[in-house]
Amino acid sequence: MVYSAPPIFYDDVEFLIAFVVMIFSLVVQAVALIHCVTQRGDGFQAIGTLPKGAWLAILAVCIVLTLLGGYRGATGLFSLIGVAAALIYLLDVRPGLRDLSDGKGFW
């Protein structure tokens, strides 16, 4: 009796998951970078965080490293560090800048 194995879709599923994670990572990092570029430089000093140039460098390097890793590197160390840096910017620095520009204060 001959048994046949079911088709193996492991590579296709792995590629799709890695591709979706990479796209999500790049979108989050791009949103953070674009927001950082459009902000005034003195606002960063007013809320007591890194200067604008430092945030621009961190976010730009993270995007480049994510792109260089390709879809296989989407779950790699540099990509995860890039997402972490972008989320720190979006969840910590961005609300402070928004509150500062609204005049409500960030405290």
PyMOL commands that place a pseudoatom at each C-alpha (Angstrom):
pseudoatom trace, name=CA, resn=MET, resi=1, chain=A, elem=C, hetatm=0, pos=[0.000, 0.000, 0.000]
pseudoatom trace, name=CA, resn=VAL, resi=2, chain=A, elem=C, hetatm=0, pos=[1.357, 3.414, -0.982]
pseudoatom trace, name=CA, resn=TYR, resi=3, chain=A, elem=C, hetatm=0, pos=[0.760, 6.410, 1.223]
pseudoatom trace, name=CA, resn=SER, resi=4, chain=A, elem=C, hetatm=0, pos=[1.057, 9.930, -0.084]
pseudoatom trace, name=CA, resn=ALA, resi=5, chain=A, elem=C, hetatm=0, pos=[1.941, 12.852, 2.106]
pseudoatom trace, name=CA, resn=PRO, resi=6, chain=A, elem=C, hetatm=0, pos=[-0.177, 16.000, 2.031]
pseudoatom trace, name=CA, resn=PRO, resi=7, chain=A, elem=C, hetatm=0, pos=[1.381, 19.000, 0.296]
pseudoatom trace, name=CA, resn=ILE, resi=8, chain=A, elem=C, hetatm=0, pos=[3.682, 21.009, 2.494]
pseudoatom trace, name=CA, resn=PHE, resi=9, chain=A, elem=C, hetatm=0, pos=[2.918, 24.715, 2.563]
pseudoatom trace, name=CA, resn=TYR, resi=10, chain=A, elem=C, hetatm=0, pos=[5.420, 25.608, 5.250]
pseudoatom trace, name=CA, resn=ASP, resi=11, chain=A, elem=C, hetatm=0, pos=[7.541, 27.848, 3.034]
pseudoatom trace, name=CA, resn=ASP, resi=12, chain=A, elem=C, hetatm=0, pos=[4.530, 29.715, 1.691]
pseudoatom trace, name=CA, resn=VAL, resi=13, chain=A, elem=C, hetatm=0, pos=[3.088, 30.329, 5.139]
pseudoatom trace, name=CA, resn=GLU, resi=14, chain=A, elem=C, hetatm=0, pos=[6.454, 31.384, 6.546]
pseudoatom trace, name=CA, resn=PHE, resi=15, chain=A, elem=C, hetatm=0, pos=[6.975, 33.816, 3.657]
pseudoatom trace, name=CA, resn=LEU, resi=16, chain=A, elem=C, hetatm=0, pos=[3.507, 35.326, 4.075]
pseudoatom trace, name=CA, resn=ILE, resi=17, chain=A, elem=C, hetatm=0, pos=[3.859, 35.823, 7.826]
pseudoatom trace, name=CA, resn=ALA, resi=18, chain=A, elem=C, hetatm=0, pos=[7.351, 37.315, 7.495]
pseudoatom trace, name=CA, resn=PHE, resi=19, chain=A, elem=C, hetatm=0, pos=[6.164, 39.613, 4.688]
pseudoatom trace, name=CA, resn=VAL, resi=20, chain=A, elem=C, hetatm=0, pos=[3.193, 40.875, 6.723]
pseudoatom trace, name=CA, resn=VAL, resi=21, chain=A, elem=C, hetatm=0, pos=[5.427, 41.474, 9.761]
pseudoatom trace, name=CA, resn=MET, resi=22, chain=A, elem=C, hetatm=0, pos=[7.931, 43.356, 7.607]
pseudoatom trace, name=CA, resn=ILE, resi=23, chain=A, elem=C, hetatm=0, pos=[5.232, 45.578, 6.072]
pseudoatom trace, name=CA, resn=PHE, resi=24, chain=A, elem=C, hetatm=0, pos=[3.789, 46.319, 9.523]
pseudoatom trace, name=CA, resn=SER, resi=25, chain=A, elem=C, hetatm=0, pos=[7.269, 47.091, 10.828]
pseudoatom trace, name=CA, resn=LEU, resi=26, chain=A, elem=C, hetatm=0, pos=[8.057, 49.443, 7.950]
pseudoatom trace, name=CA, resn=VAL, resi=27, chain=A, elem=C, hetatm=0, pos=[4.720, 51.249, 8.260]
pseudoatom trace, name=CA, resn=VAL, resi=28, chain=A, elem=C, hetatm=0, pos=[5.176, 51.851, 11.993]
pseudoatom trace, name=CA, resn=GLN, resi=29, chain=A, elem=C, hetatm=0, pos=[8.740, 53.045, 11.490]
pseudoatom trace, name=CA, resn=ALA, resi=30, chain=A, elem=C, hetatm=0, pos=[7.809, 55.270, 8.535]
pseudoatom trace, name=CA, resn=VAL, resi=31, chain=A, elem=C, hetatm=0, pos=[4.971, 56.917, 10.470]
pseudoatom trace, name=CA, resn=ALA, resi=32, chain=A, elem=C, hetatm=0, pos=[7.343, 57.661, 13.350]
pseudoatom trace, name=CA, resn=LEU, resi=33, chain=A, elem=C, hetatm=0, pos=[10.005, 59.047, 11.001]
pseudoatom trace, name=CA, resn=ILE, resi=34, chain=A, elem=C, hetatm=0, pos=[7.554, 61.251, 9.097]
pseudoatom trace, name=CA, resn=HIS, resi=35, chain=A, elem=C, hetatm=0, pos=[6.131, 62.614, 12.327]
pseudoatom trace, name=CA, resn=CYS, resi=36, chain=A, elem=C, hetatm=0, pos=[9.613, 63.331, 13.628]
pseudoatom trace, name=CA, resn=VAL, resi=37, chain=A, elem=C, hetatm=0, pos=[10.598, 65.170, 10.440]
pseudoatom trace, name=CA, resn=THR, resi=38, chain=A, elem=C, hetatm=0, pos=[7.536, 67.430, 10.616]
pseudoatom trace, name=CA, resn=GLN, resi=39, chain=A, elem=C, hetatm=0, pos=[8.081, 68.547, 14.223]
pseudoatom trace, name=CA, resn=ARG, resi=40, chain=A, elem=C, hetatm=0, pos=[9.972, 71.599, 15.452]
pseudoatom trace, name=CA, resn=GLY, resi=41, chain=A, elem=C, hetatm=0, pos=[13.375, 70.929, 16.970]
pseudoatom trace, name=CA, resn=ASP, resi=42, chain=A, elem=C, hetatm=0, pos=[12.899, 73.027, 20.102]
pseudoatom trace, name=CA, resn=GLY, resi=43, chain=A, elem=C, hetatm=0, pos=[9.886, 70.953, 21.164]
pseudoatom trace, name=CA, resn=PHE, resi=44, chain=A, elem=C, hetatm=0, pos=[12.095, 67.955, 21.845]
pseudoatom trace, name=CA, resn=GLN, resi=45, chain=A, elem=C, hetatm=0, pos=[14.203, 69.916, 24.309]
pseudoatom trace, name=CA, resn=ALA, resi=46, chain=A, elem=C, hetatm=0, pos=[11.084, 71.335, 25.953]
pseudoatom trace, name=CA, resn=ILE, resi=47, chain=A, elem=C, hetatm=0, pos=[9.732, 67.876, 26.810]
pseudoatom trace, name=CA, resn=GLY, resi=48, chain=A, elem=C, hetatm=0, pos=[13.130, 66.646, 27.977]
pseudoatom trace, name=CA, resn=THR, resi=49, chain=A, elem=C, hetatm=0, pos=[13.883, 63.917, 25.459]
pseudoatom trace, name=CA, resn=LEU, resi=50, chain=A, elem=C, hetatm=0, pos=[16.616, 63.273, 22.927]
pseudoatom trace, name=CA, resn=PRO, resi=51, chain=A, elem=C, hetatm=0, pos=[17.147, 66.025, 20.342]
pseudoatom trace, name=CA, resn=LYS, resi=52, chain=A, elem=C, hetatm=0, pos=[15.354, 65.872, 17.019]
pseudoatom trace, name=CA, resn=GLY, resi=53, chain=A, elem=C, hetatm=0, pos=[18.535, 64.908, 15.165]
pseudoatom trace, name=CA, resn=ALA, resi=54, chain=A, elem=C, hetatm=0, pos=[19.073, 61.904, 17.406]
pseudoatom trace, name=CA, resn=TRP, resi=55, chain=A, elem=C, hetatm=0, pos=[15.517, 60.659, 16.889]
pseudoatom trace, name=CA, resn=LEU, resi=56, chain=A, elem=C, hetatm=0, pos=[15.852, 61.164, 13.130]
pseudoatom trace, name=CA, resn=ALA, resi=57, chain=A, elem=C, hetatm=0, pos=[19.093, 59.180, 13.074]
pseudoatom trace, name=CA, resn=ILE, resi=58, chain=A, elem=C, hetatm=0, pos=[17.684, 56.358, 15.209]
pseudoatom trace, name=CA, resn=LEU, resi=59, chain=A, elem=C, hetatm=0, pos=[14.511, 56.001, 13.164]
pseudoatom trace, name=CA, resn=ALA, resi=60, chain=A, elem=C, hetatm=0, pos=[16.257, 56.295, 9.779]
pseudoatom trace, name=CA, resn=VAL, resi=61, chain=A, elem=C, hetatm=0, pos=[18.919, 53.713, 10.657]
pseudoatom trace, name=CA, resn=CYS, resi=62, chain=A, elem=C, hetatm=0, pos=[16.239, 51.341, 11.911]
pseudoatom trace, name=CA, resn=ILE, resi=63, chain=A, elem=C, hetatm=0, pos=[14.290, 51.619, 8.647]
pseudoatom trace, name=CA, resn=VAL, resi=64, chain=A, elem=C, hetatm=0, pos=[17.441, 50.988, 6.611]
pseudoatom trace, name=CA, resn=LEU, resi=65, chain=A, elem=C, hetatm=0, pos=[18.351, 47.942, 8.699]
pseudoatom trace, name=CA, resn=THR, resi=66, chain=A, elem=C, hetatm=0, pos=[14.822, 46.580, 8.371]
pseudoatom trace, name=CA, resn=LEU, resi=67, chain=A, elem=C, hetatm=0, pos=[14.955, 47.006, 4.593]
pseudoatom trace, name=CA, resn=LEU, resi=68, chain=A, elem=C, hetatm=0, pos=[18.389, 45.385, 4.374]
pseudoatom trace, name=CA, resn=GLY, resi=69, chain=A, elem=C, hetatm=0, pos=[17.155, 42.392, 6.342]
pseudoatom trace, name=CA, resn=GLY, resi=70, chain=A, elem=C, hetatm=0, pos=[14.513, 41.645, 3.735]
pseudoatom trace, name=CA, resn=TYR, resi=71, chain=A, elem=C, hetatm=0, pos=[11.399, 39.633, 4.446]
pseudoatom trace, name=CA, resn=ARG, resi=72, chain=A, elem=C, hetatm=0, pos=[13.434, 36.866, 6.117]
pseudoatom trace, name=CA, resn=GLY, resi=73, chain=A, elem=C, hetatm=0, pos=[14.893, 39.394, 8.525]
pseudoatom trace, name=CA, resn=ALA, resi=74, chain=A, elem=C, hetatm=0, pos=[11.509, 40.879, 9.415]
pseudoatom trace, name=CA, resn=THR, resi=75, chain=A, elem=C, hetatm=0, pos=[11.548, 39.071, 12.717]
pseudoatom trace, name=CA, resn=GLY, resi=76, chain=A, elem=C, hetatm=0, pos=[15.262, 39.581, 13.191]
pseudoatom trace, name=CA, resn=LEU, resi=77, chain=A, elem=C, hetatm=0, pos=[16.916, 41.510, 15.968]
pseudoatom trace, name=CA, resn=PHE, resi=78, chain=A, elem=C, hetatm=0, pos=[17.414, 44.783, 14.067]
pseudoatom trace, name=CA, resn=SER, resi=79, chain=A, elem=C, hetatm=0, pos=[13.838, 44.862, 12.840]
pseudoatom trace, name=CA, resn=LEU, resi=80, chain=A, elem=C, hetatm=0, pos=[12.482, 44.275, 16.330]
pseudoatom trace, name=CA, resn=ILE, resi=81, chain=A, elem=C, hetatm=0, pos=[14.754, 46.995, 17.728]
pseudoatom trace, name=CA, resn=GLY, resi=82, chain=A, elem=C, hetatm=0, pos=[13.458, 49.317, 14.999]
pseudoatom trace, name=CA, resn=VAL, resi=83, chain=A, elem=C, hetatm=0, pos=[9.848, 48.627, 15.901]
pseudoatom trace, name=CA, resn=ALA, resi=84, chain=A, elem=C, hetatm=0, pos=[10.650, 49.168, 19.572]
pseudoatom trace, name=CA, resn=ALA, resi=85, chain=A, elem=C, hetatm=0, pos=[12.327, 52.512, 18.843]
pseudoatom trace, name=CA, resn=ALA, resi=86, chain=A, elem=C, hetatm=0, pos=[9.420, 53.634, 16.658]
pseudoatom trace, name=CA, resn=LEU, resi=87, chain=A, elem=C, hetatm=0, pos=[6.873, 52.617, 19.283]
pseudoatom trace, name=CA, resn=ILE, resi=88, chain=A, elem=C, hetatm=0, pos=[8.813, 54.447, 22.002]
pseudoatom trace, name=CA, resn=TYR, resi=89, chain=A, elem=C, hetatm=0, pos=[8.767, 57.542, 19.831]
pseudoatom trace, name=CA, resn=LEU, resi=90, chain=A, elem=C, hetatm=0, pos=[5.082, 57.208, 18.961]
pseudoatom trace, name=CA, resn=LEU, resi=91, chain=A, elem=C, hetatm=0, pos=[3.886, 56.340, 22.463]
pseudoatom trace, name=CA, resn=ASP, resi=92, chain=A, elem=C, hetatm=0, pos=[6.162, 58.577, 24.538]
pseudoatom trace, name=CA, resn=VAL, resi=93, chain=A, elem=C, hetatm=0, pos=[7.594, 61.474, 22.540]
pseudoatom trace, name=CA, resn=ARG, resi=94, chain=A, elem=C, hetatm=0, pos=[4.683, 62.127, 20.189]
pseudoatom trace, name=CA, resn=PRO, resi=95, chain=A, elem=C, hetatm=0, pos=[2.077, 62.684, 22.949]
pseudoatom trace, name=CA, resn=GLY, resi=96, chain=A, elem=C, hetatm=0, pos=[4.458, 65.071, 24.690]
pseudoatom trace, name=CA, resn=LEU, resi=97, chain=A, elem=C, hetatm=0, pos=[4.988, 67.059, 21.505]
pseudoatom trace, name=CA, resn=ARG, resi=98, chain=A, elem=C, hetatm=0, pos=[1.257, 67.085, 20.811]
pseudoatom trace, name=CA, resn=ASP, resi=99, chain=A, elem=C, hetatm=0, pos=[0.416, 68.324, 24.301]
pseudoatom trace, name=CA, resn=LEU, resi=100, chain=A, elem=C, hetatm=0, pos=[3.143, 70.946, 24.079]
pseudoatom trace, name=CA, resn=SER, resi=101, chain=A, elem=C, hetatm=0, pos=[1.810, 72.303, 20.793]
pseudoatom trace, name=CA, resn=ASP, resi=102, chain=A, elem=C, hetatm=0, pos=[-1.800, 72.286, 22.062]
pseudoatom trace, name=CA, resn=GLY, resi=103, chain=A, elem=C, hetatm=0, pos=[-0.825, 74.503, 24.984]
pseudoatom trace, name=CA, resn=LYS, resi=104, chain=A, elem=C, hetatm=0, pos=[-2.205, 72.073, 27.549]
pseudoatom trace, name=CA, resn=GLY, resi=105, chain=A, elem=C, hetatm=0, pos=[1.215, 71.096, 28.854]
pseudoatom trace, name=CA, resn=PHE, resi=106, chain=A, elem=C, hetatm=0, pos=[2.435, 67.536, 29.097]
pseudoatom trace, name=CA, resn=TRP, resi=107, chain=A, elem=C, hetatm=0, pos=[2.062, 67.040, 32.822]
for i in range(1, 107): cmd.bond("trace and resi %d" % i, "trace and resi %d" % (i + 1))
show_as sticks, trace
zoom trace
